[in-house]
């Protein structure tokens, strides 16, 4: 990074400055770049010179490269490191021998105003320059001759240009606030300009990931935006943090981090997590309808009414890669293959799609259902997918060929809402709006026994216990029921506690606990053997909980909600203890009377660890629903108590509440009354 008249090195690992600034230019340094082999640095300056430096010894190499008659605003090494190109406000480009510092040929003249940016093509055959004359020019690296006519399309100064890793595309950014992609063979515009920044584009960078390329753009609006060059769509929200123009961007070679510098005199390092979207909360843009955990518990897949599937890093809480796009309607179900390499999705568009989990690449589309595909499940050996549909059938599919295995399984008299495969791969369980559960021989497709009846309303979800002995089901009748796989009889009494339709159930990996999500916005955890809840309802979702899953570590559970979020809950100690609500172990010291009139009450530290705070319309409520404080909307998305059991996927900025020294009275809460009458 240039710092005034010097150049400063920084550690990407620690963020610490390395050594003293390199001094040599007599005026401001405007641009720096590394040679392809990392051994040298080229810099340009207001002093109208180019300088070469040793990246090993941090010393200047040779004399200044003189020839420009204006500020040198951009420098670039050729891919072989033998040549340096420079662009200047004197309206010219120059080529220099990187070994000797001698000029190659005469100045390259063609722009009508100053040059703003230069970059070589990855193949080294030509380089391009952007200019204050609103155009881009292509130049032969061998002869210095202009190739073709200037490229026109921007209505403002072309401030920056950059090539994709494979050299097939280059991008230009402009003061007009747009980014334009160009075909590097035909030199024609590709698609429409990318729009999203509220001010001019100041810098561009392509990621070094050839499989999932990303464009990063910096702007005078102080933000960085990521873009998918294949679709032209913005990826996530803008990255905010700089307080002035972002003037330079660069991806690290392993694609793990993005570095930015700004006129606010700071450098920022952004963690891309190997192609992960990052920055402000990256939630779905509509209801989360379904989730699935990878076998190792490291990844979460979520499907949404926004027609996309997203991957999340369960440990870091960040989105991994761009959304999987292709379905034409809402996603109803997602599932991982046993080896975690494939994700299957079922959609309201009546199709099933198979995706590579590592890249998001579509493998194939399975077509055959005549209604919404509401549920998908892999067989344990990964060779088949089982699907349930609104067309009242269950179907079996070959994962390799995409073809049907046998005919549809008929028997239900209404929509099939959920399917599950037994751990040994011999049985299918299906749940329907006809209020029954059916069991099927997976190999033959024949029904086994009679329908399981007992629920008083539509059945929404069904799952096998990992030990294969039980089936759990949940229903719009607000209950959960257990069934014996061997006898097909109901086990014990229904689990009651939810105040709305129960939408999803999942067993813990040891089959000892059951997790449920419901229309009442809560997640509940149950002791399977005894049928009681083992902790207070988990109430941090603000809308219906549509899907739940248990991690293999026995500590974490995952929930997806119509509030557009995915949450990971840490229940360390709760699942191991398994105590019932109402027992002394669960409720000891959890009672704290609210403050009386005109008095102040202190909320002791022990109050909230067992019972996370509740928030309603921005108001934090105490254990007796008394008003404590109001939180501005900007702080709500990442709001947690230090003892909060959950984290929201995609929220990287956390606001913590500490009640250990909190005191309040009641008079100030009267300010809420006018709001209630509005």
C-alpha positions as CSV (number, residue, x, y, z in Angstrom):
1,X,0.0,0.0,0.0
2,X,1.2,3.5,-0.8
3,X,1.5,5.8,2.2
4,X,2.1,9.4,1.2
5,X,5.4,9.4,-0.6
6,X,6.4,5.9,0.6
7,X,5.2,2.3,0.2
8,X,4.3,0.3,3.3
9,X,4.3,-3.5,3.6
10,X,1.7,-5.3,5.9
11,X,1.3,-8.8,7.2
12,X,-2.0,-10.4,6.0
13,X,-1.8,-12.8,9.0
14,X,-1.5,-10.2,11.8
15,X,-2.3,-6.9,10.1
16,X,1.0,-5.5,11.4
17,X,3.2,-3.2,9.4
18,X,6.4,-4.8,8.1
19,X,9.5,-2.6,8.3
20,X,9.6,1.1,7.5
21,X,7.9,2.7,4.5
22,X,10.0,2.5,1.2
23,X,11.1,5.9,0.3
24,X,12.3,7.0,-3.1
25,X,9.5,8.9,-4.9
26,X,9.6,12.7,-4.4
27,X,5.8,13.0,-4.4
28,X,2.6,11.0,-3.6
29,X,2.6,7.3,-4.6
30,X,-0.5,6.6,-6.6
31,X,-0.2,2.9,-7.5
32,X,1.7,-0.2,-6.6
33,X,1.7,-3.8,-8.0
34,X,3.6,-7.0,-7.4
35,X,5.4,-8.9,-10.2
36,X,3.8,-12.3,-11.0
37,X,6.6,-14.2,-9.2
38,X,6.3,-11.9,-6.2
39,X,10.0,-10.8,-6.2
40,X,9.5,-7.2,-7.4
41,X,7.2,-4.3,-7.0
42,X,6.4,-1.5,-9.5
43,X,5.1,1.9,-8.3
44,X,3.8,5.1,-10.0
45,X,3.7,8.6,-8.5
46,X,2.8,12.2,-8.9
47,X,6.5,12.8,-9.6
48,X,5.8,11.4,-13.1
49,X,8.1,8.4,-12.6
50,X,7.8,4.6,-12.3
51,X,10.0,2.8,-9.8
52,X,11.0,-0.9,-9.3
53,X,11.6,-2.4,-5.9
54,X,12.9,-5.7,-4.5
55,X,10.1,-7.4,-2.5
56,X,12.8,-9.4,-0.7
57,X,15.2,-6.6,0.5
58,X,12.6,-3.8,0.4
59,X,15.1,-1.6,-1.5
60,X,14.8,0.3,-4.8
61,X,16.1,-1.3,-7.9
62,X,17.9,1.0,-10.4
63,X,17.0,4.5,-11.3
64,X,13.5,5.9,-11.8
65,X,11.8,5.2,-15.1
66,X,11.3,8.6,-16.6
67,X,9.4,9.6,-19.7
68,X,5.9,10.5,-18.7
69,X,4.9,14.2,-18.5
70,X,2.1,13.8,-16.0
71,X,1.2,11.8,-12.9
72,X,1.6,8.0,-13.3
73,X,-1.7,6.7,-12.1
74,X,-1.5,2.9,-13.0
75,X,1.2,0.3,-13.5
76,X,1.0,-3.4,-14.4
77,X,3.5,-6.3,-15.0
78,X,3.1,-8.5,-18.0
79,X,2.3,-12.2,-17.0
80,X,5.9,-13.2,-17.6
81,X,7.2,-10.3,-15.5
82,X,9.5,-9.1,-18.4
83,X,7.6,-5.9,-19.1
84,X,5.9,-3.1,-17.2
85,X,3.0,-1.0,-18.6
86,X,2.3,2.4,-17.2
87,X,-0.6,4.8,-17.7
88,X,-0.4,8.6,-17.1
89,X,-2.5,11.7,-17.0
90,X,-0.3,12.8,-19.9
91,X,-2.8,10.8,-22.1
92,X,-0.2,8.1,-22.9
93,X,0.7,4.5,-22.0
94,X,4.3,3.3,-21.9
95,X,6.0,0.0,-21.9
96,X,9.3,-0.7,-20.0
97,X,11.8,-3.5,-19.8
98,X,11.4,-4.7,-16.3
99,X,15.0,-6.0,-16.1
100,X,16.8,-2.9,-17.4
101,X,14.2,-0.1,-16.8
102,X,14.6,1.0,-20.4
103,X,11.6,2.2,-22.3
104,X,10.2,-0.1,-25.0
105,X,9.3,1.9,-28.1
106,X,7.7,5.2,-28.1
107,X,4.7,6.5,-26.0
108,X,1.4,4.8,-26.9
109,X,-0.9,7.7,-28.0
110,X,-4.6,7.4,-28.7
111,X,-6.6,8.5,-25.6
112,X,-8.0,12.0,-25.7
113,X,-7.6,12.5,-22.0
114,X,-5.6,11.1,-19.2
115,X,-5.2,7.3,-18.7
116,X,-6.7,6.0,-15.4
117,X,-5.9,2.3,-15.4
118,X,-3.9,-0.3,-17.3
119,X,-3.9,-4.1,-17.1
120,X,-2.4,-7.0,-19.1
121,X,-4.4,-9.9,-20.4
122,X,-3.6,-13.2,-18.7
123,X,-2.0,-14.5,-21.9
124,X,0.2,-11.4,-22.2
125,X,-0.7,-10.7,-25.9
126,X,-2.3,-7.4,-25.2
127,X,-3.1,-4.9,-22.5
128,X,-6.0,-2.6,-22.0
129,X,-6.3,1.0,-20.7
130,X,-9.2,3.0,-19.3
131,X,-9.3,6.7,-19.7
132,X,-10.8,10.0,-18.6
133,X,-12.2,10.2,-22.1
134,X,-14.8,7.6,-21.1
135,X,-13.3,4.9,-23.4
136,X,-11.2,1.7,-23.2
137,X,-8.4,0.9,-25.6
138,X,-6.7,-2.4,-26.5
139,X,-3.0,-2.4,-27.3
140,X,-0.6,-5.0,-28.7
141,X,2.0,-6.0,-26.1
142,X,4.4,-6.9,-28.8
143,X,4.2,-3.9,-31.0
144,X,2.4,-1.3,-28.9
145,X,0.0,-0.7,-31.7
146,X,-3.7,0.0,-31.0
147,X,-6.1,-2.8,-31.7
148,X,-9.4,-1.8,-33.2
149,X,-11.4,1.2,-32.2
150,X,-11.9,2.6,-28.7
151,X,-14.6,0.7,-26.7
152,X,-17.4,2.9,-25.8
153,X,-20.3,2.3,-23.4
154,X,-19.7,4.3,-20.3
155,X,-21.1,7.8,-19.9
156,X,-18.4,8.8,-17.4
157,X,-14.7,8.4,-16.8
158,X,-13.5,4.8,-17.0
159,X,-11.7,4.6,-13.7
160,X,-10.6,1.0,-13.6
161,X,-10.2,-2.2,-15.7
162,X,-9.6,-5.8,-14.7
163,X,-9.3,-9.3,-16.3
164,X,-10.8,-12.5,-15.2
165,X,-8.4,-15.3,-14.3
166,X,-9.1,-17.3,-17.5
167,X,-8.7,-14.2,-19.7
168,X,-12.1,-14.6,-21.4
169,X,-13.6,-11.5,-19.9
170,X,-12.5,-8.2,-18.7
171,X,-14.5,-5.6,-16.7
172,X,-14.5,-1.8,-16.6
173,X,-15.7,0.5,-13.9
174,X,-16.8,4.1,-14.3
175,X,-17.7,7.3,-12.6
176,X,-21.2,6.6,-14.0
177,X,-21.6,4.1,-11.2
178,X,-21.7,1.0,-13.5
179,X,-19.5,-2.0,-14.3
180,X,-19.4,-3.3,-17.8
181,X,-18.2,-6.8,-18.8
182,X,-16.5,-7.3,-22.2
183,X,-15.6,-10.3,-24.3
184,X,-11.8,-10.3,-24.7
185,X,-11.9,-12.1,-28.1
186,X,-14.5,-10.0,-29.8
187,X,-14.1,-6.8,-27.7
188,X,-17.8,-6.4,-27.4
189,X,-20.0,-5.7,-24.4
190,X,-21.4,-8.7,-22.5
191,X,-24.8,-8.2,-21.1
192,X,-26.1,-5.0,-19.4
193,X,-24.1,-2.8,-17.1
194,X,-24.0,-4.0,-13.4
195,X,-25.7,-1.4,-11.3
196,X,-25.9,-1.2,-7.5
197,X,-23.4,1.3,-6.1
198,X,-24.8,4.8,-5.3
199,X,-21.7,6.5,-6.6
200,X,-18.8,6.0,-9.1
201,X,-16.8,2.8,-9.3
202,X,-13.2,3.4,-8.1
203,X,-11.6,-0.1,-8.3
204,X,-12.2,-3.6,-9.5
205,X,-10.8,-7.1,-8.8
206,X,-11.6,-10.6,-10.1
207,X,-11.1,-13.5,-7.6
208,X,-8.5,-16.1,-8.5
209,X,-11.2,-18.8,-8.4
210,X,-11.7,-20.1,-11.9
211,X,-14.6,-22.4,-10.8
212,X,-16.7,-19.8,-9.0
213,X,-15.3,-16.4,-10.1
214,X,-16.4,-13.3,-8.3
215,X,-15.9,-9.6,-9.1
216,X,-15.3,-7.2,-6.3
217,X,-16.0,-3.5,-6.8
218,X,-15.1,-0.5,-4.6
219,X,-16.8,2.8,-4.9
220,X,-16.9,6.4,-3.9
221,X,-20.0,5.4,-1.8
222,X,-17.5,3.8,0.7
223,X,-18.7,0.3,0.1
224,X,-17.5,-2.9,-1.6
225,X,-19.9,-5.1,-3.6
226,X,-19.4,-8.6,-4.8
227,X,-20.9,-9.7,-8.2
228,X,-21.4,-13.0,-10.0
229,X,-19.9,-12.3,-13.5
230,X,-21.9,-15.2,-15.1
231,X,-25.3,-13.7,-14.2
232,X,-24.4,-10.1,-13.4
233,X,-26.2,-10.4,-10.1
234,X,-25.0,-8.8,-6.9
235,X,-23.9,-11.3,-4.2
236,X,-25.2,-10.4,-0.8
237,X,-25.3,-6.9,0.7
238,X,-22.5,-4.3,0.2
239,X,-19.5,-4.7,2.5
240,X,-19.5,-1.7,4.9
241,X,-16.7,-0.5,7.1
242,X,-14.7,2.1,5.2
243,X,-15.7,5.7,5.9
244,X,-14.3,7.1,2.6
245,X,-13.7,6.1,-1.0
246,X,-12.4,2.5,-1.5
247,X,-9.5,3.1,-3.7
248,X,-8.0,-0.4,-4.2
249,X,-8.9,-4.1,-4.0
250,X,-7.0,-7.3,-4.2
251,X,-7.8,-11.0,-3.6
252,X,-5.2,-13.1,-1.9
253,X,-3.9,-15.9,-4.2
254,X,-5.7,-18.7,-2.3
255,X,-9.0,-16.8,-2.7
256,X,-9.5,-16.8,1.1
257,X,-9.4,-13.1,1.7
258,X,-10.0,-9.7,0.0
259,X,-7.9,-6.7,0.9
260,X,-9.2,-3.2,0.5
261,X,-7.6,0.2,1.1
262,X,-9.4,3.5,1.4
263,X,-9.1,7.3,1.5
264,X,-10.1,6.9,5.2
265,X,-6.4,5.9,5.6
266,X,-7.2,2.3,6.6
267,X,-6.7,-1.2,5.1
268,X,-9.3,-3.8,5.7
269,X,-9.1,-7.6,5.4
270,X,-12.3,-9.4,4.5
271,X,-12.6,-13.2,5.1
272,X,-14.0,-14.8,2.0
273,X,-13.8,-18.4,3.5
274,X,-13.0,-19.9,0.1
275,X,-15.6,-18.2,-1.9
276,X,-18.0,-17.4,0.9
277,X,-20.3,-14.4,0.7
278,X,-19.6,-12.2,3.6
279,X,-20.2,-8.8,5.2
280,X,-23.6,-7.7,6.4
281,X,-26.3,-10.3,7.2
282,X,-26.8,-12.6,4.3
283,X,-30.2,-14.1,4.9
284,X,-32.7,-15.4,2.4
285,X,-35.0,-12.8,0.9
286,X,-38.1,-14.8,1.8
287,X,-39.2,-17.5,4.2
288,X,-36.8,-20.3,5.0
289,X,-38.8,-23.5,4.4
290,X,-36.4,-26.3,4.9
291,X,-32.9,-27.1,6.2
292,X,-30.5,-30.0,6.2
293,X,-27.2,-30.8,7.9
294,X,-24.2,-32.4,6.2
295,X,-23.2,-35.7,7.7
296,X,-20.2,-34.2,9.5
297,X,-22.3,-31.3,10.8
298,X,-20.0,-28.7,9.2
299,X,-22.4,-27.4,6.5
300,X,-26.1,-26.3,6.6
301,X,-28.2,-26.3,3.5
302,X,-31.3,-24.1,3.5
303,X,-34.1,-23.7,1.0
304,X,-36.5,-20.8,0.7
305,X,-39.5,-19.3,-0.8
306,X,-37.0,-17.0,-2.7
307,X,-36.4,-20.1,-5.0
308,X,-32.8,-20.5,-3.9
309,X,-30.7,-22.9,-1.8
310,X,-27.9,-21.5,0.4
311,X,-25.0,-23.2,2.1
312,X,-23.8,-22.0,5.5
313,X,-20.7,-22.8,7.5
314,X,-22.1,-24.0,10.8
315,X,-19.1,-23.0,12.8
316,X,-18.4,-19.6,11.4
317,X,-22.0,-18.6,10.7
318,X,-21.3,-17.3,7.2
319,X,-22.8,-18.1,3.8
320,X,-20.6,-20.4,1.7
321,X,-20.6,-19.4,-2.0
322,X,-23.4,-17.9,-4.0
323,X,-27.0,-19.1,-3.7
324,X,-27.9,-22.2,-5.8
325,X,-30.3,-20.9,-8.5
326,X,-32.4,-22.8,-11.0
327,X,-35.7,-23.7,-9.5
328,X,-38.6,-21.7,-10.8
329,X,-40.6,-21.7,-7.6
330,X,-40.2,-22.1,-3.8
331,X,-37.9,-24.7,-2.4
332,X,-39.8,-27.3,-0.3
333,X,-37.1,-29.7,0.8
334,X,-33.3,-30.2,0.8
335,X,-31.2,-33.2,1.7
336,X,-27.5,-34.1,1.7
337,X,-26.2,-37.4,0.2
338,X,-24.5,-39.7,2.6
339,X,-21.0,-38.6,1.5
340,X,-22.1,-34.9,1.5
341,X,-21.1,-34.4,-2.2
342,X,-24.6,-33.9,-3.5
343,X,-27.5,-31.8,-2.4
344,X,-31.0,-32.7,-3.5
345,X,-33.8,-30.1,-3.6
346,X,-37.5,-30.5,-4.1
347,X,-39.6,-27.5,-5.3
348,X,-43.1,-26.2,-5.8
349,X,-42.1,-26.1,-9.5
350,X,-42.7,-30.0,-9.5
351,X,-39.0,-30.8,-10.0
352,X,-36.1,-32.3,-8.1
353,X,-32.6,-30.9,-8.7
354,X,-29.3,-32.4,-7.8
355,X,-26.4,-30.1,-7.1
356,X,-22.6,-30.4,-6.4
357,X,-22.3,-29.3,-2.8
358,X,-18.8,-27.9,-3.3
359,X,-19.6,-25.7,-6.3
360,X,-23.3,-25.3,-6.6
361,X,-23.2,-26.7,-10.1
362,X,-26.4,-28.3,-11.3
363,X,-25.9,-32.0,-11.9
364,X,-29.4,-32.9,-13.3
365,X,-33.1,-32.2,-13.0
366,X,-35.5,-35.0,-12.2
367,X,-39.0,-34.5,-13.8
368,X,-42.0,-36.8,-13.2
369,X,-44.2,-35.5,-10.4
370,X,-47.4,-33.8,-11.3
371,X,-47.4,-31.6,-8.2
372,X,-45.1,-29.8,-5.8
373,X,-42.3,-31.9,-4.5
374,X,-42.6,-31.4,-0.8
375,X,-40.0,-33.8,0.5
376,X,-36.8,-35.5,-0.6
377,X,-34.5,-38.0,1.1
378,X,-31.4,-40.0,0.1
379,X,-31.1,-43.7,0.7
380,X,-28.2,-44.6,3.1
381,X,-26.1,-46.0,0.2
382,X,-26.6,-42.8,-1.8
383,X,-27.9,-44.6,-4.9
384,X,-31.5,-43.4,-4.7
385,X,-33.6,-40.4,-3.8
386,X,-37.1,-40.8,-2.4
387,X,-39.6,-38.0,-3.0
388,X,-43.1,-37.2,-1.8
389,X,-45.5,-34.8,-3.7
390,X,-48.7,-33.0,-3.8
391,X,-49.7,-35.4,-6.5
392,X,-50.3,-37.9,-3.7
393,X,-47.4,-40.2,-4.8
394,X,-44.0,-41.3,-3.6
395,X,-41.3,-41.9,-6.2
396,X,-37.9,-43.5,-6.2
397,X,-35.1,-42.1,-8.4
398,X,-31.7,-43.4,-9.5
399,X,-29.1,-40.7,-8.5
400,X,-26.7,-41.7,-11.3
401,X,-29.1,-41.7,-14.2
402,X,-31.9,-39.5,-12.9
403,X,-34.4,-42.2,-14.0
404,X,-37.3,-43.5,-12.0
405,X,-36.9,-46.8,-10.1
406,X,-40.1,-48.6,-10.6
407,X,-43.5,-46.9,-10.7
408,X,-45.0,-44.3,-8.3
409,X,-46.2,-45.6,-4.9
410,X,-49.9,-45.0,-4.5
411,X,-51.9,-45.2,-1.3
412,X,-52.3,-41.8,0.2
413,X,-55.5,-39.9,-0.5
414,X,-54.0,-36.4,-0.2
415,X,-50.7,-34.6,-0.6
416,X,-47.6,-36.4,0.7
417,X,-45.9,-33.8,2.9
418,X,-42.9,-35.8,4.1
419,X,-40.8,-38.9,3.4
420,X,-38.0,-40.6,5.3
421,X,-35.8,-43.6,4.8
422,X,-34.9,-46.1,7.6
423,X,-31.2,-46.2,8.7
424,X,-30.8,-49.7,7.2
425,X,-32.2,-48.6,3.9
426,X,-35.1,-51.1,3.7
427,X,-38.1,-48.9,4.6
428,X,-39.8,-45.7,3.5
429,X,-42.1,-43.8,5.8
430,X,-44.5,-41.2,4.3
431,X,-46.8,-38.7,6.0
432,X,-49.8,-37.1,4.3
433,X,-52.5,-34.5,4.6
434,X,-54.8,-37.5,4.7
435,X,-53.7,-37.7,8.4
436,X,-52.0,-41.0,8.0
437,X,-48.4,-42.4,8.0
438,X,-47.6,-45.3,5.6
439,X,-44.6,-47.6,5.5
440,X,-43.2,-49.1,2.3
441,X,-40.7,-51.7,1.3
442,X,-38.0,-49.6,-0.4
443,X,-36.9,-52.3,-2.8
444,X,-40.3,-53.5,-4.0
445,X,-42.4,-50.4,-3.4
446,X,-45.0,-52.5,-1.7
447,X,-47.0,-51.1,1.3
448,X,-46.2,-52.6,4.7
449,X,-49.1,-53.1,7.0
450,X,-52.0,-50.7,7.5
451,X,-51.8,-46.9,7.7
452,X,-50.7,-45.5,11.0
453,X,-53.6,-43.4,12.3
454,X,-53.9,-41.1,15.4
455,X,-53.3,-37.5,14.5
456,X,-56.3,-35.3,14.4
457,X,-55.1,-33.1,11.5
458,X,-52.7,-33.0,8.5
459,X,-49.3,-34.6,9.2
460,X,-46.5,-32.3,8.3
461,X,-43.3,-34.3,9.0
462,X,-42.0,-37.8,9.6
463,X,-38.6,-39.1,10.6
464,X,-36.9,-42.4,11.7
465,X,-34.8,-42.5,14.9
466,X,-31.1,-43.2,14.1
467,X,-31.4,-46.5,15.9
468,X,-34.2,-47.5,13.5
469,X,-36.7,-48.5,16.2
470,X,-39.1,-45.6,16.1
471,X,-40.8,-43.1,13.9
472,X,-41.7,-39.6,15.0
473,X,-44.4,-37.5,13.4
474,X,-45.8,-34.1,13.9
475,X,-49.0,-32.5,12.8
476,X,-51.2,-29.5,12.4
477,X,-53.0,-30.8,15.5
478,X,-50.1,-29.3,17.5
479,X,-48.8,-32.7,18.7
480,X,-45.9,-35.0,18.2
481,X,-46.3,-38.7,18.2
482,X,-44.0,-41.7,18.4
483,X,-44.5,-45.0,16.6
484,X,-42.9,-48.4,16.9
485,X,-41.3,-49.5,13.6
486,X,-41.7,-53.1,14.5
487,X,-45.3,-53.2,15.6
488,X,-46.5,-49.9,13.9
489,X,-48.3,-49.1,17.1
490,X,-48.3,-45.6,18.7
491,X,-45.9,-45.4,21.7
492,X,-47.2,-43.6,24.8
493,X,-49.1,-40.4,24.7
494,X,-48.8,-37.5,22.3
495,X,-46.2,-34.8,23.1
496,X,-48.1,-31.6,23.8
497,X,-46.7,-28.1,24.4
498,X,-46.7,-26.2,21.1
499,X,-49.4,-23.6,20.6
500,X,-49.5,-24.0,16.8
501,X,-49.0,-26.5,14.0
502,X,-45.8,-28.5,14.6
503,X,-44.0,-28.3,11.3
504,X,-40.8,-30.4,11.7
505,X,-39.2,-33.0,14.0
506,X,-35.7,-34.4,14.2
507,X,-34.0,-37.0,16.5
508,X,-30.7,-36.4,18.2
509,X,-28.0,-38.8,16.9
510,X,-28.3,-41.0,20.0
511,X,-32.1,-41.2,19.6
512,X,-32.6,-40.0,23.1
513,X,-34.0,-36.5,22.3
514,X,-36.4,-35.1,19.8
515,X,-36.4,-31.5,18.5
516,X,-39.5,-29.8,17.1
517,X,-40.2,-26.6,15.3
518,X,-43.7,-25.0,15.1
519,X,-45.9,-22.3,13.9
520,X,-45.8,-20.7,17.4
521,X,-42.2,-19.5,16.5
522,X,-40.6,-21.8,19.0
523,X,-38.1,-24.7,19.0
524,X,-38.7,-27.4,21.7
525,X,-36.5,-30.2,22.9
526,X,-38.1,-33.4,24.3
527,X,-36.9,-36.5,26.2
528,X,-38.0,-39.3,24.0
529,X,-38.3,-41.9,26.7
530,X,-40.3,-39.8,29.2
531,X,-42.0,-37.4,26.8
532,X,-41.3,-34.2,28.6
533,X,-39.5,-31.0,27.5
534,X,-35.9,-30.8,28.8
535,X,-35.6,-27.0,28.7
536,X,-37.6,-23.9,28.2
537,X,-38.9,-23.3,24.6
538,X,-36.3,-21.6,22.4
539,X,-38.0,-18.4,21.4
540,X,-35.6,-16.3,19.4
541,X,-37.3,-16.8,16.0
542,X,-39.8,-14.1,15.2
543,X,-41.9,-16.3,12.8
544,X,-42.9,-19.9,12.3
545,X,-40.1,-22.5,12.6
546,X,-40.4,-24.6,9.4
547,X,-37.5,-27.0,9.8
548,X,-35.2,-28.4,12.4
549,X,-32.1,-30.7,12.4
550,X,-29.7,-32.1,15.0
551,X,-25.9,-32.0,14.6
552,X,-23.8,-35.1,15.1
553,X,-21.9,-33.6,18.0
554,X,-25.0,-34.0,20.3
555,X,-24.7,-30.3,21.3
556,X,-26.0,-28.2,18.5
557,X,-29.4,-28.1,16.7
558,X,-30.3,-26.0,13.7
559,X,-33.6,-24.3,12.8
560,X,-35.0,-22.5,9.8
561,X,-37.8,-20.0,10.0
562,X,-40.2,-18.0,8.0
563,X,-38.4,-15.0,9.6
564,X,-35.9,-15.6,6.7
565,X,-33.1,-16.8,9.1
566,X,-31.3,-20.0,10.0
567,X,-30.2,-20.4,13.6
568,X,-27.7,-22.7,15.3
569,X,-28.4,-23.4,18.9
570,X,-25.9,-24.5,21.5
571,X,-27.5,-26.8,24.0
572,X,-24.4,-27.9,25.8
573,X,-25.4,-29.4,29.1
574,X,-29.1,-29.3,28.4
575,X,-29.3,-32.4,26.2
576,X,-26.9,-34.3,28.5
577,X,-28.9,-33.4,31.6
578,X,-32.3,-34.1,30.1
579,X,-34.2,-32.6,33.1
580,X,-37.9,-31.8,32.8
581,X,-39.4,-28.4,33.0
582,X,-40.8,-27.9,36.5
583,X,-38.0,-29.9,38.1
584,X,-35.7,-28.1,40.6
585,X,-32.7,-28.4,38.3
586,X,-34.4,-26.5,35.5
587,X,-36.0,-23.7,37.5
588,X,-33.8,-23.1,40.5
589,X,-33.1,-19.3,41.1
590,X,-35.1,-18.4,37.9
591,X,-37.8,-16.4,39.7
592,X,-37.2,-12.7,40.1
593,X,-40.1,-10.4,40.9
594,X,-40.5,-7.4,38.7
595,X,-39.9,-3.9,40.1
596,X,-42.6,-2.2,42.0
597,X,-44.0,1.3,41.2
598,X,-41.3,3.9,41.1
599,X,-38.6,1.5,42.4
600,X,-35.5,0.2,40.8
601,X,-34.7,-3.5,40.5
602,X,-31.4,-5.1,39.8
603,X,-31.5,-8.2,37.5
604,X,-28.9,-10.6,39.0
605,X,-26.5,-12.4,36.6
606,X,-28.2,-15.8,37.3
607,X,-31.5,-14.7,35.8
608,X,-30.7,-14.7,32.1
609,X,-28.3,-17.7,31.6
610,X,-31.2,-20.1,32.0
611,X,-33.7,-18.0,30.2
612,X,-32.8,-15.9,27.2
613,X,-34.4,-12.5,26.9
614,X,-37.4,-11.9,24.7
615,X,-37.8,-9.1,22.3
616,X,-41.1,-7.8,21.0
617,X,-41.3,-4.9,18.5
618,X,-37.8,-3.9,19.5
619,X,-38.5,-3.9,23.3
620,X,-36.5,-6.2,25.5
621,X,-38.8,-7.9,28.0
622,X,-37.9,-9.3,31.5
623,X,-38.9,-12.7,32.8
624,X,-42.4,-11.4,33.6
625,X,-42.8,-9.7,30.3
626,X,-41.9,-6.3,31.9
627,X,-40.4,-3.7,29.6
628,X,-36.6,-3.3,30.2
629,X,-35.2,-1.3,27.2
630,X,-35.7,-0.6,23.5
631,X,-33.2,-1.6,20.8
632,X,-32.9,0.5,17.6
633,X,-33.7,-1.5,14.4
634,X,-30.1,-1.3,13.2
635,X,-28.9,-3.4,16.2
636,X,-31.5,-6.1,16.1
637,X,-30.3,-8.5,13.5
638,X,-27.2,-9.5,15.4
639,X,-28.6,-9.0,18.9
640,X,-27.6,-11.7,21.5
641,X,-27.2,-12.0,25.2
642,X,-23.8,-13.5,26.1
643,X,-25.6,-16.6,27.2
644,X,-27.8,-16.8,24.1
645,X,-28.0,-20.4,22.9
646,X,-28.3,-19.5,19.2
647,X,-26.5,-17.6,16.5
648,X,-28.0,-16.5,13.2
649,X,-26.3,-17.7,10.0
650,X,-25.0,-14.8,8.0
651,X,-24.9,-12.3,10.8
652,X,-21.3,-11.3,11.4
653,X,-21.8,-8.1,13.4
654,X,-23.0,-9.1,16.9
655,X,-24.5,-6.8,19.5
656,X,-24.4,-8.3,23.0
657,X,-26.5,-7.4,26.0
658,X,-25.1,-7.8,29.5
659,X,-27.7,-7.6,32.3
660,X,-25.2,-8.3,35.2
661,X,-25.4,-4.7,36.4
662,X,-28.7,-3.7,34.8
663,X,-31.2,-1.7,36.9
664,X,-34.6,-0.2,35.9
665,X,-37.7,1.3,37.3
666,X,-41.2,1.5,35.7
667,X,-41.9,5.2,35.1
668,X,-39.9,5.5,31.9
669,X,-41.8,2.7,30.3
670,X,-44.8,4.9,30.1
671,X,-43.2,6.3,26.8
672,X,-44.5,3.2,25.1
673,X,-48.2,4.0,25.7
674,X,-48.5,6.5,22.8
675,X,-47.2,3.9,20.5
676,X,-49.9,1.5,21.5
677,X,-52.6,4.0,20.6
678,X,-51.2,4.8,17.2
